[in-house]
Amino acid sequence: MKRELKPEEHEEIVRAVAAGDRIKATNIYLSATEGSLTDAQNYVKRLTAEAEAAESEQSLKKGKKRTETGQDH
């Protein structure tokens, strides 16, 4: 029966995703929840997309700050 992730398990998966190790992240999810491979892959894909969106947002903010301070020229 599938169970919910503990906060420390979620953080371990987030760290694996941040390190680019989706296989490790998927394995952690599978071991922790005893869920299906599809569930694990979808969870890791969602975390990866969230991380990429956050990274893009940070890049945009940095670019905007450079433009505002005149450092872009």
N, CA, C and O atoms as CSV, one atom per row, in Angstrom:
chain,resi,resn,atom,element,x,y,z
A,1,MET,N,N,0.840,-1.186,0.000
A,1,MET,CA,C,0.000,0.000,0.000
A,1,MET,C,C,0.886,1.253,0.000
A,1,MET,O,O,1.843,1.344,0.770
A,2,LYS,N,N,0.567,2.190,-0.848
A,2,LYS,CA,C,1.347,3.408,-0.983
A,2,LYS,C,C,1.170,4.288,0.254
A,2,LYS,O,O,0.069,4.415,0.790
A,3,ARG,N,N,2.267,4.888,0.694
A,3,ARG,CA,C,2.187,5.811,1.819
A,3,ARG,C,C,2.751,7.168,1.415
A,3,ARG,O,O,3.425,7.292,0.392
A,4,GLU,N,N,2.474,8.170,2.217
A,4,GLU,CA,C,2.949,9.524,1.945
A,4,GLU,C,C,4.435,9.642,2.293
A,4,GLU,O,O,4.950,8.929,3.155
A,5,LEU,N,N,5.097,10.547,1.607
A,5,LEU,CA,C,6.502,10.816,1.896
A,5,LEU,C,C,6.638,11.594,3.197
A,5,LEU,O,O,5.820,12.461,3.506
A,6,LYS,N,N,7.668,11.276,3.944
A,6,LYS,CA,C,8.023,12.074,5.112
A,6,LYS,C,C,8.759,13.309,4.596
A,6,LYS,O,O,9.351,13.265,3.518
A,7,PRO,N,N,8.731,14.409,5.347
A,7,PRO,CA,C,9.426,15.625,4.883
A,7,PRO,C,C,10.900,15.391,4.554
A,7,PRO,O,O,11.412,15.945,3.581
A,8,GLU,N,N,11.583,14.576,5.356
A,8,GLU,CA,C,13.006,14.341,5.082
A,8,GLU,C,C,13.203,13.517,3.807
A,8,GLU,O,O,14.216,13.671,3.125
A,9,GLU,N,N,12.252,12.652,3.484
A,9,GLU,CA,C,12.327,11.887,2.236
A,9,GLU,C,C,12.113,12.807,1.042
A,9,GLU,O,O,12.793,12.691,0.022
A,10,HIS,N,N,11.159,13.721,1.184
A,10,HIS,CA,C,10.903,14.697,0.124
A,10,HIS,C,C,12.162,15.535,-0.124
A,10,HIS,O,O,12.549,15.758,-1.271
A,11,GLU,N,N,12.792,15.994,0.954
A,11,GLU,CA,C,14.002,16.807,0.820
A,11,GLU,C,C,15.136,16.035,0.154
A,11,GLU,O,O,15.895,16.595,-0.637
A,12,GLU,N,N,15.246,14.762,0.472
A,12,GLU,CA,C,16.278,13.928,-0.158
A,12,GLU,C,C,16.021,13.812,-1.663
A,12,GLU,O,O,16.958,13.836,-2.460
A,13,ILE,N,N,14.765,13.687,-2.040
A,13,ILE,CA,C,14.404,13.619,-3.461
A,13,ILE,C,C,14.703,14.951,-4.136
A,13,ILE,O,O,15.237,14.981,-5.245
A,14,VAL,N,N,14.362,16.051,-3.473
A,14,VAL,CA,C,14.638,17.382,-4.024
A,14,VAL,C,C,16.139,17.564,-4.251
A,14,VAL,O,O,16.552,18.098,-5.281
A,15,ARG,N,N,16.950,17.123,-3.295
A,15,ARG,CA,C,18.410,17.233,-3.455
A,15,ARG,C,C,18.900,16.405,-4.641
A,15,ARG,O,O,19.774,16.848,-5.386
A,16,ALA,N,N,18.347,15.213,-4.818
A,16,ALA,CA,C,18.742,14.366,-5.948
A,16,ALA,C,C,18.360,15.028,-7.271
A,16,ALA,O,O,19.138,15.011,-8.225
A,17,VAL,N,N,17.168,15.608,-7.324
A,17,VAL,CA,C,16.726,16.308,-8.541
A,17,VAL,C,C,17.651,17.492,-8.816
A,17,VAL,O,O,18.066,17.707,-9.954
A,18,ALA,N,N,17.973,18.255,-7.776
A,18,ALA,CA,C,18.853,19.419,-7.936
A,18,ALA,C,C,20.234,19.009,-8.437
A,18,ALA,O,O,20.888,19.758,-9.163
A,19,ALA,N,N,20.669,17.824,-8.047
A,19,ALA,CA,C,21.968,17.308,-8.496
A,19,ALA,C,C,21.886,16.688,-9.888
A,19,ALA,O,O,22.898,16.260,-10.443
A,20,GLY,N,N,20.673,16.642,-10.450
A,20,GLY,CA,C,20.498,16.079,-11.783
A,20,GLY,C,C,20.373,14.571,-11.805
A,20,GLY,O,O,20.463,13.959,-12.870
A,21,ASP,N,N,20.168,13.963,-10.655
A,21,ASP,CA,C,20.097,12.500,-10.562
A,21,ASP,C,C,18.640,12.048,-10.428
A,21,ASP,O,O,18.166,11.727,-9.338
A,22,ARG,N,N,17.951,12.031,-11.564
A,22,ARG,CA,C,16.532,11.652,-11.554
A,22,ARG,C,C,16.331,10.179,-11.222
A,22,ARG,O,O,15.307,9.809,-10.647
A,23,ILE,N,N,17.288,9.341,-11.575
A,23,ILE,CA,C,17.164,7.908,-11.256
A,23,ILE,C,C,17.203,7.711,-9.741
A,23,ILE,O,O,16.386,6.978,-9.184
A,24,LYS,N,N,18.151,8.366,-9.084
A,24,LYS,CA,C,18.226,8.273,-7.620
A,24,LYS,C,C,16.946,8.806,-6.990
A,24,LYS,O,O,16.409,8.199,-6.063
A,25,ALA,N,N,16.454,9.940,-7.489
A,25,ALA,CA,C,15.226,10.529,-6.952
A,25,ALA,C,C,14.052,9.566,-7.103
A,25,ALA,O,O,13.250,9.407,-6.183
A,26,THR,N,N,13.956,8.929,-8.260
A,26,THR,CA,C,12.883,7.964,-8.512
A,26,THR,C,C,13.002,6.772,-7.571
A,26,THR,O,O,12.002,6.305,-7.025
A,27,ASN,N,N,14.214,6.283,-7.381
A,27,ASN,CA,C,14.425,5.141,-6.481
A,27,ASN,C,C,14.074,5.475,-5.038
A,27,ASN,O,O,13.493,4.652,-4.332
A,28,ILE,N,N,14.421,6.669,-4.603
A,28,ILE,CA,C,14.075,7.087,-3.238
A,28,ILE,C,C,12.558,7.102,-3.081
A,28,ILE,O,O,12.022,6.602,-2.093
A,29,TYR,N,N,11.870,7.683,-4.069
A,29,TYR,CA,C,10.407,7.740,-4.017
A,29,TYR,C,C,9.818,6.336,-3.952
A,29,TYR,O,O,8.945,6.060,-3.129
A,30,LEU,N,N,10.296,5.453,-4.818
A,30,LEU,CA,C,9.770,4.085,-4.844
A,30,LEU,C,C,9.985,3.375,-3.513
A,30,LEU,O,O,9.074,2.726,-2.998
A,31,SER,N,N,11.172,3.495,-2.965
A,31,SER,CA,C,11.474,2.836,-1.689
A,31,SER,C,C,10.643,3.407,-0.551
A,31,SER,O,O,10.174,2.671,0.317
A,32,ALA,N,N,10.466,4.712,-0.560
A,32,ALA,CA,C,9.768,5.373,0.537
A,32,ALA,C,C,8.260,5.140,0.510
A,32,ALA,O,O,7.639,4.963,1.558
A,33,THR,N,N,7.673,5.139,-0.681
A,33,THR,CA,C,6.210,5.087,-0.771
A,33,THR,C,C,5.658,3.726,-1.150
A,33,THR,O,O,4.481,3.444,-0.926
A,34,GLU,N,N,6.510,2.875,-1.728
A,34,GLU,CA,C,6.061,1.599,-2.280
A,34,GLU,C,C,4.990,1.814,-3.354
A,34,GLU,O,O,4.133,0.960,-3.580
A,35,GLY,N,N,5.063,2.979,-4.010
A,35,GLY,CA,C,4.137,3.294,-5.088
A,35,GLY,C,C,4.611,2.703,-6.399
A,35,GLY,O,O,5.587,1.955,-6.444
A,36,SER,N,N,3.905,3.047,-7.465
A,36,SER,CA,C,4.239,2.522,-8.788
A,36,SER,C,C,5.359,3.340,-9.424
A,36,SER,O,O,5.629,4.471,-9.022
A,37,LEU,N,N,5.995,2.751,-10.411
A,37,LEU,CA,C,7.042,3.448,-11.149
A,37,LEU,C,C,6.474,4.694,-11.823
A,37,LEU,O,O,7.127,5.737,-11.857
A,38,THR,N,N,5.272,4.587,-12.354
A,38,THR,CA,C,4.639,5.737,-13.005
A,38,THR,C,C,4.440,6.874,-12.018
A,38,THR,O,O,4.719,8.028,-12.342
A,39,ASP,N,N,3.961,6.565,-10.814
A,39,ASP,CA,C,3.794,7.595,-9.780
A,39,ASP,C,C,5.134,8.258,-9.467
A,39,ASP,O,O,5.225,9.481,-9.358
A,40,ALA,N,N,6.166,7.436,-9.326
A,40,ALA,CA,C,7.498,7.954,-9.002
A,40,ALA,C,C,8.011,8.865,-10.112
A,40,ALA,O,O,8.526,9.950,-9.841
A,41,GLN,N,N,7.872,8.427,-11.350
A,41,GLN,CA,C,8.348,9.229,-12.476
A,41,GLN,C,C,7.585,10.545,-12.572
A,41,GLN,O,O,8.184,11.591,-12.824
A,42,ASN,N,N,6.286,10.504,-12.376
A,42,ASN,CA,C,5.484,11.726,-12.426
A,42,ASN,C,C,5.873,12.694,-11.315
A,42,ASN,O,O,5.940,13.902,-11.539
A,43,TYR,N,N,6.130,12.172,-10.125
A,43,TYR,CA,C,6.541,13.000,-8.991
A,43,TYR,C,C,7.876,13.679,-9.295
A,43,TYR,O,O,8.032,14.881,-9.078
A,44,VAL,N,N,8.822,12.913,-9.790
A,44,VAL,CA,C,10.144,13.458,-10.099
A,44,VAL,C,C,10.053,14.459,-11.251
A,44,VAL,O,O,10.730,15.487,-11.226
A,45,LYS,N,N,9.236,14.176,-12.250
A,45,LYS,CA,C,9.052,15.127,-13.361
A,45,LYS,C,C,8.490,16.446,-12.855
A,45,LYS,O,O,8.921,17.516,-13.285
A,46,ARG,N,N,7.523,16.369,-11.935
A,46,ARG,CA,C,6.922,17.586,-11.379
A,46,ARG,C,C,7.973,18.390,-10.610
A,46,ARG,O,O,8.062,19.607,-10.770
A,47,LEU,N,N,8.757,17.722,-9.787
A,47,LEU,CA,C,9.810,18.417,-9.039
A,47,LEU,C,C,10.847,19.028,-9.973
A,47,LEU,O,O,11.328,20.136,-9.736
A,48,THR,N,N,11.189,18.306,-11.032
A,48,THR,CA,C,12.156,18.809,-12.008
A,48,THR,C,C,11.615,20.064,-12.690
A,48,THR,O,O,12.340,21.045,-12.858
A,49,ALA,N,N,10.353,20.031,-13.079
A,49,ALA,CA,C,9.732,21.188,-13.726
A,49,ALA,C,C,9.686,22.381,-12.773
A,49,ALA,O,O,9.943,23.513,-13.183
A,50,GLU,N,N,9.360,22.133,-11.509
A,50,GLU,CA,C,9.326,23.211,-10.517
A,50,GLU,C,C,10.718,23.810,-10.321
A,50,GLU,O,O,10.864,25.028,-10.223
A,51,ALA,N,N,11.725,22.967,-10.266
A,51,ALA,CA,C,13.102,23.441,-10.092
A,51,ALA,C,C,13.540,24.269,-11.298
A,51,ALA,O,O,14.178,25.310,-11.144
A,52,GLU,N,N,13.196,23.804,-12.492
A,52,GLU,CA,C,13.562,24.540,-13.706
A,52,GLU,C,C,12.839,25.877,-13.770
A,52,GLU,O,O,13.426,26.875,-14.188
A,53,ALA,N,N,11.576,25.912,-13.364
A,53,ALA,CA,C,10.814,27.160,-13.361
A,53,ALA,C,C,11.416,28.149,-12.362
A,53,ALA,O,O,11.536,29.338,-12.658
A,54,ALA,N,N,11.789,27.663,-11.194
A,54,ALA,CA,C,12.402,28.528,-10.184
A,54,ALA,C,C,13.739,29.067,-10.679
A,54,ALA,O,O,14.066,30.232,-10.454
A,55,GLU,N,N,14.507,28.219,-11.350
A,55,GLU,CA,C,15.801,28.638,-11.891
A,55,GLU,C,C,15.614,29.697,-12.976
A,55,GLU,O,O,16.367,30.669,-13.028
A,56,SER,N,N,14.619,29.516,-13.837
A,56,SER,CA,C,14.339,30.491,-14.891
A,56,SER,C,C,13.925,31.823,-14.290
A,56,SER,O,O,14.339,32.884,-14.759
A,57,GLU,N,N,13.108,31.761,-13.252
A,57,GLU,CA,C,12.655,32.981,-12.588
A,57,GLU,C,C,13.841,33.727,-11.980
A,57,GLU,O,O,13.918,34.952,-12.074
A,58,GLN,N,N,14.765,32.994,-11.356
A,58,GLN,CA,C,15.960,33.615,-10.781
A,58,GLN,C,C,16.806,34.269,-11.876
A,58,GLN,O,O,17.326,35.368,-11.686
A,59,SER,N,N,16.942,33.601,-13.007
A,59,SER,CA,C,17.725,34.148,-14.116
A,59,SER,C,C,17.095,35.425,-14.645
A,59,SER,O,O,17.796,36.388,-14.957
A,60,LEU,N,N,15.773,35.431,-14.747
A,60,LEU,CA,C,15.076,36.625,-15.220
A,60,LEU,C,C,15.261,37.784,-14.255
A,60,LEU,O,O,15.481,38.919,-14.678
A,61,LYS,N,N,15.175,37.506,-12.969
A,61,LYS,CA,C,15.352,38.561,-11.967
A,61,LYS,C,C,16.763,39.124,-12.024
A,61,LYS,O,O,16.949,40.337,-11.924
A,62,LYS,N,N,17.759,38.258,-12.184
A,62,LYS,CA,C,19.142,38.717,-12.267
A,62,LYS,C,C,19.344,39.565,-13.514
A,62,LYS,O,O,20.012,40.598,-13.462
A,63,GLY,N,N,18.773,39.138,-14.631
A,63,GLY,CA,C,18.888,39.892,-15.873
A,63,GLY,C,C,18.217,41.244,-15.772
A,63,GLY,O,O,18.736,42.240,-16.276
A,64,LYS,N,N,17.062,41.284,-15.121
A,64,LYS,CA,C,16.336,42.540,-14.946
A,64,LYS,C,C,17.136,43.474,-14.053
A,64,LYS,O,O,17.217,44.672,-14.328
A,65,LYS,N,N,17.725,42.949,-12.994
A,65,LYS,CA,C,18.509,43.763,-12.071
A,65,LYS,C,C,19.717,44.356,-12.791
A,65,LYS,O,O,20.056,45.519,-12.574
A,66,ARG,N,N,20.371,43.564,-13.648
A,66,ARG,CA,C,21.525,44.064,-14.405
A,66,ARG,C,C,21.107,45.197,-15.333
A,66,ARG,O,O,21.814,46.197,-15.458
A,67,THR,N,N,19.962,45.040,-15.981
A,67,THR,CA,C,19.473,46.061,-16.900
A,67,THR,C,C,19.157,47.342,-16.144
A,67,THR,O,O,19.484,48.436,-16.605
A,68,GLU,N,N,18.522,47.208,-14.986
A,68,GLU,CA,C,18.147,48.377,-14.191
A,68,GLU,C,C,19.368,49.123,-13.665
A,68,GLU,O,O,19.329,50.347,-13.535
A,69,THR,N,N,20.432,48.423,-13.365
A,69,THR,CA,C,21.629,49.066,-12.817
A,69,THR,C,C,22.619,49.468,-13.908
A,69,THR,O,O,23.673,50.032,-13.615
A,70,GLY,N,N,22.282,49.179,-15.157
A,70,GLY,CA,C,23.146,49.541,-16.269
A,70,GLY,C,C,24.321,48.612,-16.468
A,70,GLY,O,O,25.246,48.940,-17.210
A,71,GLN,N,N,24.306,47.465,-15.823
A,71,GLN,CA,C,25.412,46.520,-15.936
A,71,GLN,C,C,25.296,45.635,-17.167
A,71,GLN,O,O,26.196,44.843,-17.447
A,72,ASP,N,N,24.221,45.756,-17.890
A,72,ASP,CA,C,23.984,44.884,-19.040
A,72,ASP,C,C,24.687,45.396,-20.296
A,72,ASP,O,O,24.725,44.701,-21.311
A,73,HIS,N,N,25.240,46.597,-20.235
A,73,HIS,CA,C,25.828,47.193,-21.439
A,73,HIS,C,C,27.294,47.061,-21.477
A,73,HIS,O,O,27.931,47.515,-22.428
